[in-house]
Amino acid sequence: MQYWLRKAAVILANGYILFFFSERVFWSFWRAGDSLRGSVLTWLVYCLLGWIFIDLVRRFRVASFAPLFLCGAVFGWVGEGVVVDTLYGNATSPFPLSISFTGLAWHALLSVGVGWYLTGMALTAEKPARIVVISLAVGVGWGLWALWWPAELRKSVDASVWGFAKHAMACSFPFFLAWLVLGMARPRWYESSRLATIILGVLAAVIFLAARVPARPFAALILPPLLTLCWVGLRRNARTAKGPDVLDGILGRIRPRNVVALVLIPLAAIAVYALFRSIHLLIATNIVLYVIAMPLGFWFFFRSLWCIFRTKLARIDEETCAGT
């Protein structure tokens, strides 16, 4: 029982961190129709998506950013291609650009790369300087991103500075707690289970076949090949990986005093948002981010595959030379 409680604590905390960056930072405000019950249900969905993510990290011995981005790609594409259908394109993000935004450009790059990996590693540092810089950068980025929502959502949300501040602070406190939980955890608290892997995979496949394929038949030609590319890359990585994985470097190594610096994220976001609202300047930051992040998502994905296969080829060359 103790083992399952510890594993559940890691899954729930990990899920909230990904939920925070993927949903709450993205939307930035409480929208009409949002409720505590709906937020909890969405968090639990992200716990399942996050469970798939950390299971891949463990199973394929992910210890560097290149394979980690592939795990983030699976997390993003399952979320955007199974739970919802934005992977397959819409009016604002047509296919095939929708392959990157938001699955790669937001979920893999920002939620996993910045929000989970860079933040998590910085929280393990002996001195807080690194997490202070990251927290300020994330907060400034959040405040700038939120500027475009008032024009988009109009009167359906309270887009005032106070409305933004209430949302930012309310969502941030569980975020701080989630990192403290991962700091109290130990690497042995989460181990990959073959049964859990099968159950998670079957659950995703059933939802995909029952909900997505009937509504968008061509989804069957898009998502499976993308996930197969990630699987091939991660298998290659597992054959050459050595030493502890990324989870081993985070679980139990987070310093509580560094977690305190995370409060700079909502504070910096509120300050930036308040500054621009005070001068009545609303910027289309969604377009700016899209233009920058969408191609970056593709670039990081193919670069990750290239790095993994290059490492594999280099290892084969070394073994060949040693044999001769």
DRENDO-1510 file (C-alpha; in Angstrom, 1 decimal, always signed):
<recs>
REC; n; res; u; v; w
REC; 1; MET; +0.0; +0.0; +0.0 .
REC; 2; GLN; +2.8; +2.4; +0.9 .
REC; 3; TYR; +4.4; +1.8; -2.5 .
REC; 4; TRP; +1.2; +2.7; -4.4 .
REC; 5; LEU; +0.6; +5.8; -2.3 .
REC; 6; ARG; +4.1; +7.0; -3.0 .
REC; 7; LYS; +3.7; +6.3; -6.7 .
REC; 8; ALA; +0.4; +8.1; -6.7 .
REC; 9; ALA; +1.9; +11.1; -5.0 .
REC; 10; VAL; +4.5; +11.4; -7.8 .
REC; 11; ILE; +1.9; +10.9; -10.5 .
REC; 12; LEU; -0.4; +13.5; -9.1 .
REC; 13; ALA; +2.3; +16.1; -8.4 .
REC; 14; ASN; +3.8; +15.6; -11.9 .
REC; 15; GLY; +0.4; +15.8; -13.4 .
REC; 16; TYR; -0.3; +19.2; -11.8 .
REC; 17; ILE; +3.0; +20.7; -13.0 .
REC; 18; LEU; +2.2; +19.7; -16.6 .
REC; 19; PHE; -1.5; +20.9; -16.1 .
REC; 20; PHE; -0.2; +24.2; -14.7 .
REC; 21; PHE; +2.0; +25.0; -17.8 .
REC; 22; SER; -0.3; +23.4; -20.4 .
REC; 23; GLU; -3.6; +24.7; -19.2 .
REC; 24; ARG; -3.5; +27.4; -16.6 .
REC; 25; VAL; -0.6; +29.4; -18.1 .
REC; 26; PHE; -2.0; +28.9; -21.6 .
REC; 27; TRP; -5.5; +30.2; -20.7 .
REC; 28; SER; -4.3; +32.7; -18.1 .
REC; 29; PHE; -7.8; +33.5; -16.9 .
REC; 30; TRP; -10.9; +31.8; -15.4 .
REC; 31; ARG; -13.2; +31.5; -18.4 .
REC; 32; ALA; -17.0; +31.4; -18.3 .
REC; 33; GLY; -18.1; +27.9; -17.4 .
REC; 34; ASP; -14.8; +27.0; -15.6 .
REC; 35; SER; -15.4; +25.3; -12.2 .
REC; 36; LEU; -13.4; +23.6; -9.5 .
REC; 37; ARG; -14.9; +20.3; -10.5 .
REC; 38; GLY; -13.9; +20.8; -14.2 .
REC; 39; SER; -10.4; +21.9; -13.2 .
REC; 40; VAL; -9.9; +18.8; -11.0 .
REC; 41; LEU; -11.1; +16.6; -13.8 .
REC; 42; THR; -8.7; +18.3; -16.3 .
REC; 43; TRP; -5.8; +17.9; -13.8 .
REC; 44; LEU; -6.6; +14.2; -13.5 .
REC; 45; VAL; -6.5; +13.9; -17.3 .
REC; 46; TYR; -3.1; +15.5; -17.2 .
REC; 47; CYS; -2.0; +13.0; -14.5 .
REC; 48; LEU; -2.7; +10.2; -16.9 .
REC; 49; LEU; -0.9; +12.1; -19.7 .
REC; 50; GLY; +1.9; +12.9; -17.4 .
REC; 51; TRP; +2.0; +9.2; -16.2 .
REC; 52; ILE; +2.6; +8.2; -19.9 .
REC; 53; PHE; +5.4; +10.8; -20.0 .
REC; 54; ILE; +7.3; +9.7; -16.9 .
REC; 55; ASP; +6.8; +6.1; -17.8 .
REC; 56; LEU; +8.6; +6.7; -21.1 .
REC; 57; VAL; +11.4; +8.5; -19.2 .
REC; 58; ARG; +11.9; +5.5; -17.0 .
REC; 59; ARG; +11.3; +2.8; -19.5 .
REC; 60; PHE; +13.7; +4.2; -22.1 .
REC; 61; ARG; +16.3; +5.5; -19.6 .
REC; 62; VAL; +16.0; +9.1; -20.7 .
REC; 63; ALA; +18.9; +11.1; -19.3 .
REC; 64; SER; +19.3; +14.0; -21.8 .
REC; 65; PHE; +17.1; +16.6; -23.5 .
REC; 66; ALA; +16.9; +15.0; -27.0 .
REC; 67; PRO; +15.1; +11.9; -25.9 .
REC; 68; LEU; +13.2; +13.9; -23.3 .
REC; 69; PHE; +11.7; +16.0; -26.1 .
REC; 70; LEU; +10.5; +12.9; -27.8 .
REC; 71; CYS; +8.7; +11.9; -24.5 .
REC; 72; GLY; +7.3; +15.4; -24.5 .
REC; 73; ALA; +6.1; +15.0; -28.1 .
REC; 74; VAL; +4.2; +11.8; -27.1 .
REC; 75; PHE; +2.7; +13.7; -24.2 .
REC; 76; GLY; +1.7; +16.6; -26.4 .
REC; 77; TRP; +0.4; +14.5; -29.4 .
REC; 78; VAL; -1.6; +12.1; -27.2 .
REC; 79; GLY; -3.2; +15.2; -25.5 .
REC; 80; GLU; -3.9; +17.0; -28.7 .
REC; 81; GLY; -4.7; +14.0; -30.9 .
REC; 82; VAL; -6.5; +11.7; -28.5 .
REC; 83; VAL; -8.1; +13.8; -25.7 .
REC; 84; VAL; -8.9; +16.6; -28.1 .
REC; 85; ASP; -8.5; +16.9; -31.9 .
REC; 86; THR; -6.4; +20.0; -32.5 .
REC; 87; LEU; -3.5; +17.9; -33.8 .
REC; 88; TYR; -5.4; +17.5; -37.1 .
REC; 89; GLY; -5.8; +21.2; -37.8 .
REC; 90; ASN; -8.4; +24.0; -37.4 .
REC; 91; ALA; -9.0; +27.5; -38.7 .
REC; 92; THR; -6.3; +29.1; -36.6 .
REC; 93; SER; -3.7; +26.4; -37.0 .
REC; 94; PRO; -4.1; +24.5; -40.2 .
REC; 95; PHE; -2.6; +21.0; -40.8 .
REC; 96; PRO; +0.3; +20.2; -41.0 .
REC; 97; LEU; +1.4; +23.2; -38.9 .
REC; 98; SER; -0.9; +21.9; -36.2 .
REC; 99; ILE; +1.5; +19.0; -35.7 .
REC; 100; SER; +3.8; +21.4; -34.0 .
REC; 101; PHE; +1.4; +23.9; -32.4 .
REC; 102; THR; +0.4; +23.0; -29.8 .
REC; 103; GLY; +1.7; +19.4; -29.3 .
REC; 104; LEU; +5.4; +20.2; -29.9 .
REC; 105; ALA; +5.6; +24.0; -29.6 .
REC; 106; TRP; +3.7; +24.3; -26.3 .
REC; 107; HIS; +3.5; +20.9; -24.6 .
REC; 108; ALA; +6.9; +19.4; -25.5 .
REC; 109; LEU; +8.9; +22.6; -25.7 .
REC; 110; LEU; +7.4; +24.9; -23.0 .
REC; 111; SER; +5.5; +22.6; -20.6 .
REC; 112; VAL; +8.1; +19.8; -20.6 .
REC; 113; GLY; +11.3; +21.5; -21.8 .
REC; 114; VAL; +11.0; +24.7; -19.7 .
REC; 115; GLY; +8.3; +24.0; -17.1 .
REC; 116; TRP; +9.3; +20.5; -16.2 .
REC; 117; TYR; +12.9; +19.9; -17.2 .
REC; 118; LEU; +14.7; +23.3; -16.8 .
REC; 119; THR; +12.7; +24.2; -13.8 .
REC; 120; GLY; +13.1; +20.9; -12.2 .
REC; 121; MET; +16.9; +20.8; -12.7 .
REC; 122; ALA; +17.3; +24.4; -11.5 .
REC; 123; LEU; +15.4; +23.5; -8.3 .
REC; 124; THR; +18.1; +20.9; -7.5 .
REC; 125; ALA; +20.9; +23.4; -7.7 .
REC; 126; GLU; +22.9; +24.3; -4.6 .
REC; 127; LYS; +22.3; +28.0; -5.1 .
REC; 128; PRO; +18.9; +29.6; -6.1 .
REC; 129; ALA; +20.3; +32.0; -8.7 .
REC; 130; ARG; +19.4; +29.7; -11.6 .
REC; 131; ILE; +15.8; +29.1; -10.5 .
REC; 132; VAL; +15.4; +32.9; -9.8 .
REC; 133; VAL; +16.4; +33.7; -13.4 .
REC; 134; ILE; +14.1; +30.9; -14.9 .
REC; 135; SER; +11.2; +32.0; -12.7 .
REC; 136; LEU; +11.5; +35.6; -13.7 .
REC; 137; ALA; +11.8; +34.7; -17.4 .
REC; 138; VAL; +8.7; +32.4; -17.2 .
REC; 139; GLY; +6.8; +35.0; -15.3 .
REC; 140; VAL; +7.6; +37.8; -17.8 .
REC; 141; GLY; +6.7; +35.4; -20.7 .
REC; 142; TRP; +3.4; +34.5; -19.0 .
REC; 143; GLY; +2.5; +38.2; -18.5 .
REC; 144; LEU; +3.2; +39.0; -22.1 .
REC; 145; TRP; +1.3; +36.0; -23.4 .
REC; 146; ALA; -1.8; +36.9; -21.4 .
REC; 147; LEU; -2.0; +40.3; -23.1 .
REC; 148; TRP; -3.8; +39.0; -26.2 .
REC; 149; TRP; -6.6; +37.2; -24.3 .
REC; 150; PRO; -8.7; +40.2; -23.4 .
REC; 151; ALA; -9.3; +41.0; -27.1 .
REC; 152; GLU; -10.0; +37.3; -27.9 .
REC; 153; LEU; -12.2; +36.5; -24.9 .
REC; 154; ARG; -13.8; +39.9; -24.6 .
REC; 155; LYS; -16.4; +40.1; -21.8 .
REC; 156; SER; -16.6; +36.3; -21.2 .
REC; 157; VAL; -13.8; +36.6; -18.6 .
REC; 158; ASP; -12.6; +39.1; -16.0 .
REC; 159; ALA; -9.5; +40.2; -17.8 .
REC; 160; SER; -8.7; +43.0; -15.3 .
REC; 161; VAL; -5.3; +43.0; -13.6 .
REC; 162; TRP; -7.1; +41.8; -10.4 .
REC; 163; GLY; -8.8; +39.0; -12.4 .
REC; 164; PHE; -5.4; +37.9; -13.8 .
REC; 165; ALA; -3.8; +38.1; -10.4 .
REC; 166; LYS; -6.4; +36.0; -8.7 .
REC; 167; HIS; -6.1; +33.3; -11.3 .
REC; 168; ALA; -2.3; +33.3; -11.3 .
REC; 169; MET; -1.9; +33.1; -7.5 .
REC; 170; ALA; -4.7; +30.5; -7.1 .
REC; 171; CYS; -3.1; +28.2; -9.6 .
REC; 172; SER; +0.4; +28.8; -8.5 .
REC; 173; PHE; +0.1; +27.6; -4.9 .
REC; 174; PRO; -0.7; +23.9; -5.8 .
REC; 175; PHE; +2.2; +24.3; -8.3 .
REC; 176; PHE; +4.6; +25.1; -5.5 .
REC; 177; LEU; +3.2; +22.2; -3.5 .
REC; 178; ALA; +3.7; +19.8; -6.4 .
REC; 179; TRP; +7.4; +20.6; -6.6 .
REC; 180; LEU; +7.7; +20.1; -2.8 .
REC; 181; VAL; +6.1; +16.7; -3.1 .
REC; 182; LEU; +8.6; +15.7; -5.8 .
REC; 183; GLY; +11.4; +17.1; -3.5 .
REC; 184; MET; +10.2; +14.8; -0.7 .
REC; 185; ALA; +10.0; +11.8; -3.1 .
REC; 186; ARG; +12.8; +9.4; -3.8 .
REC; 187; PRO; +13.7; +7.8; -7.2 .
REC; 188; ARG; +12.4; +4.4; -6.0 .
REC; 189; TRP; +8.9; +6.0; -5.5 .
REC; 190; TYR; +8.3; +5.7; -9.2 .
REC; 191; GLU; +9.3; +2.7; -11.2 .
REC; 192; SER; +7.9; +1.8; -14.7 .
REC; 193; SER; +5.5; -1.1; -14.6 .
REC; 194; ARG; +4.8; -3.2; -17.7 .
REC; 195; LEU; +1.2; -3.7; -16.7 .
REC; 196; ALA; +0.7; +0.0; -16.2 .
REC; 197; THR; +2.3; +0.7; -19.6 .
REC; 198; ILE; -0.1; -1.7; -21.3 .
REC; 199; ILE; -3.1; -0.3; -19.5 .
REC; 200; LEU; -2.2; +3.3; -20.4 .
REC; 201; GLY; -1.5; +2.4; -24.0 .
REC; 202; VAL; -4.8; +0.4; -24.3 .
REC; 203; LEU; -6.8; +3.3; -22.7 .
REC; 204; ALA; -5.3; +5.8; -25.2 .
REC; 205; ALA; -5.9; +3.5; -28.1 .
REC; 206; VAL; -9.5; +2.9; -27.2 .
REC; 207; ILE; -10.3; +6.6; -26.8 .
REC; 208; PHE; -8.5; +7.3; -30.1 .
REC; 209; LEU; -10.4; +4.6; -32.0 .
REC; 210; ALA; -13.8; +5.3; -30.4 .
REC; 211; ALA; -13.8; +9.1; -30.4 .
REC; 212; ARG; -11.2; +10.5; -32.7 .
REC; 213; VAL; -11.1; +8.2; -35.7 .
REC; 214; PRO; -14.9; +8.3; -36.3 .
REC; 215; ALA; -15.0; +12.1; -36.2 .
REC; 216; ARG; -11.7; +12.5; -38.1 .
REC; 217; PRO; -10.9; +9.4; -40.1 .
REC; 218; PHE; -7.6; +10.7; -41.4 .
REC; 219; ALA; -6.4; +10.8; -37.8 .
REC; 220; ALA; -5.6; +7.2; -38.2 .
REC; 221; LEU; -3.0; +8.2; -40.9 .
REC; 222; ILE; -1.4; +11.0; -38.7 .
REC; 223; LEU; -1.1; +10.1; -35.1 .
REC; 224; PRO; +0.2; +6.5; -35.3 .
REC; 225; PRO; +3.2; +7.3; -37.6 .
REC; 226; LEU; +4.1; +10.3; -35.4 .
REC; 227; LEU; +4.1; +8.1; -32.3 .
REC; 228; THR; +6.0; +5.4; -34.1 .
REC; 229; LEU; +8.8; +7.9; -34.9 .
REC; 230; CYS; +9.1; +8.7; -31.2 .
REC; 231; TRP; +9.1; +5.0; -30.3 .
REC; 232; VAL; +11.9; +4.2; -32.7 .
REC; 233; GLY; +14.0; +7.2; -31.4 .
REC; 234; LEU; +13.4; +6.2; -27.8 .
REC; 235; ARG; +14.3; +2.6; -28.4 .
REC; 236; ARG; +17.5; +3.7; -30.0 .
REC; 237; ASN; +18.3; +5.9; -27.0 .
REC; 238; ALA; +17.6; +3.1; -24.6 .
REC; 239; ARG; +20.2; +0.9; -26.3 .
REC; 240; THR; +23.0; +3.4; -25.7 .
REC; 241; ALA; +21.9; +5.2; -22.5 .
REC; 242; LYS; +24.0; +4.8; -19.4 .
REC; 243; GLY; +23.6; +6.0; -15.8 .
REC; 244; PRO; +20.5; +7.5; -14.0 .
REC; 245; ASP; +17.7; +9.0; -15.9 .
REC; 246; VAL; +16.2; +12.5; -15.6 .
REC; 247; LEU; +13.7; +11.4; -12.9 .
REC; 248; ASP; +16.6; +10.2; -10.7 .
REC; 249; GLY; +18.1; +13.6; -11.1 .
REC; 250; ILE; +14.9; +15.4; -9.8 .
REC; 251; LEU; +13.1; +13.1; -7.3 .
REC; 252; GLY; +14.3; +13.8; -3.8 .
REC; 253; ARG; +16.9; +16.3; -5.0 .
REC; 254; ILE; +14.8; +19.5; -5.0 .
REC; 255; ARG; +15.8; +22.0; -2.4 .
REC; 256; PRO; +12.8; +23.5; -0.5 .
REC; 257; ARG; +14.4; +26.9; -0.4 .
REC; 258; ASN; +14.7; +27.0; -4.2 .
REC; 259; VAL; +10.9; +26.2; -4.4 .
REC; 260; VAL; +10.3; +29.6; -2.6 .
REC; 261; ALA; +11.8; +31.3; -5.7 .
REC; 262; LEU; +9.0; +30.0; -7.8 .
REC; 263; VAL; +6.7; +32.7; -6.3 .
REC; 264; LEU; +8.5; +35.0; -8.7 .
REC; 265; ILE; +6.6; +33.4; -11.6 .
REC; 266; PRO; +3.1; +34.7; -10.7 .
REC; 267; LEU; +4.5; +37.9; -9.3 .
REC; 268; ALA; +6.5; +38.8; -12.4 .
REC; 269; ALA; +3.5; +37.8; -14.6 .
REC; 270; ILE; +1.2; +40.1; -12.6 .
REC; 271; ALA; +3.6; +43.0; -12.7 .
REC; 272; VAL; +4.1; +42.7; -16.5 .
REC; 273; TYR; +0.4; +42.3; -17.2 .
REC; 274; ALA; -0.4; +45.2; -14.9 .
REC; 275; LEU; +2.2; +47.4; -16.6 .
REC; 276; PHE; +0.8; +46.9; -20.1 .
REC; 277; ARG; -2.8; +47.2; -19.0 .
REC; 278; SER; -2.0; +50.4; -17.2 .
REC; 279; ILE; -0.8; +52.0; -20.5 .
REC; 280; HIS; -3.7; +50.4; -22.4 .
REC; 281; LEU; -1.4; +48.4; -24.7 .
REC; 282; LEU; -2.6; +45.0; -25.8 .
REC; 283; ILE; -0.2; +43.1; -28.0 .
REC; 284; ALA; -1.0; +40.1; -30.3 .
REC; 285; THR; +1.5; +38.0; -28.5 .
REC; 286; ASN; -0.2; +34.9; -29.7 .
REC; 287; ILE; +0.9; +35.6; -33.2 .
REC; 288; VAL; +4.4; +36.4; -32.1 .
REC; 289; LEU; +4.7; +33.1; -30.1 .
REC; 290; TYR; +3.2; +31.1; -33.0 .
REC; 291; VAL; +5.6; +32.5; -35.5 .
REC; 292; ILE; +8.6; +31.7; -33.2 .
REC; 293; ALA; +7.5; +28.5; -31.5 .
REC; 294; MET; +5.8; +26.6; -34.3 .
REC; 295; PRO; +8.9; +26.1; -36.4 .
REC; 296; LEU; +11.0; +25.6; -33.3 .
REC; 297; GLY; +8.7; +22.6; -32.4 .
REC; 298; PHE; +9.5; +20.9; -35.7 .
REC; 299; TRP; +13.2; +21.8; -35.4 .
REC; 300; PHE; +13.6; +20.4; -31.9 .
REC; 301; PHE; +11.8; +17.2; -32.9 .
REC; 302; PHE; +13.9; +16.4; -35.9 .
REC; 303; ARG; +17.0; +17.6; -34.1 .
REC; 304; SER; +16.2; +15.2; -31.2 .
REC; 305; LEU; +15.9; +12.3; -33.7 .
REC; 306; TRP; +19.2; +13.3; -35.4 .
REC; 307; CYS; +21.0; +13.5; -32.1 .
REC; 308; ILE; +19.8; +10.1; -31.0 .
REC; 309; PHE; +20.7; +8.3; -34.2 .
REC; 310; ARG; +24.0; +10.2; -34.5 .
REC; 311; THR; +24.9; +8.9; -31.0 .
REC; 312; LYS; +24.0; +5.4; -32.0 .
REC; 313; LEU; +26.1; +5.5; -35.1 .
REC; 314; ALA; +29.0; +7.0; -33.1 .
REC; 315; ARG; +28.8; +4.1; -30.6 .
REC; 316; ILE; +28.8; +1.6; -33.5 .
REC; 317; ASP; +31.9; +3.2; -34.9 .
REC; 318; GLU; +33.7; +3.1; -31.6 .
REC; 319; GLU; +32.8; -0.6; -31.2 .
REC; 320; THR; +34.0; -1.4; -34.7 .
REC; 321; CYS; +37.3; +0.4; -34.1 .
REC; 322; ALA; +37.8; -1.4; -30.8 .
REC; 323; GLY; +37.1; -4.7; -32.5 .
REC; 324; THR; +39.8; -4.1; -35.1 .
</recs>
